[in-house]
Amino acid sequence: MGCCTLLVVDDDSKQLTALHRRVRGLAELRVRLATTIAEATALAAKHPVDAAVVDLLLGTDSGVALVETLRRAYPSLRIAAVSAAASDVVIEAARAAGADVVLRKPFSLGTAAVALDLDHEGLRAQHFADYPTVERVIWEHVRRTHEDLGGNVQATARTIGLTRNTVKKHLAKPRPPA
């Protein structure tokens, strides 16, 4: 599927704008954006789509209902349900309604493309470019643990299994490139 059309449904217009900016330059990719269930179903009926990314919490509407509607109308459509705050019950309901995959926000468009099995080289390249370096992962882990422990270096060292001096060195380092 060198060319694909992606339906993205999210009630957060800032998220949609940011996503649209990221994909604007990718050749052969068409993205349809919707903020409500009504918009999404109208767009899917008017313009055939290859895959959909649906936020599970759409203001007062339920993304689970949209997943179910899309699955019934388009059985072969690849659907990713996404959410930052949905409970496990809502996530399981989305799977039961027909979501092929559930992603937690924040996620990259490349991650969604791989999860939805979209064959678009530009999106897949984004997915692999999004992986952080080992140095970055260690730096973030030490920082997060240090913050969680109220800035206590000794407790951080004990929790992570490093010496105090090693923890201090990590804390003194600037943020490594992603």
Summary of the structure (lengths in Angstrom):
residues: 178
radius of gyration: 19.9
end to end distance: 30.0
largest distance: 61.9
contacts: 534
relative contact order: 0.11
helix: 51%
strand: 17%
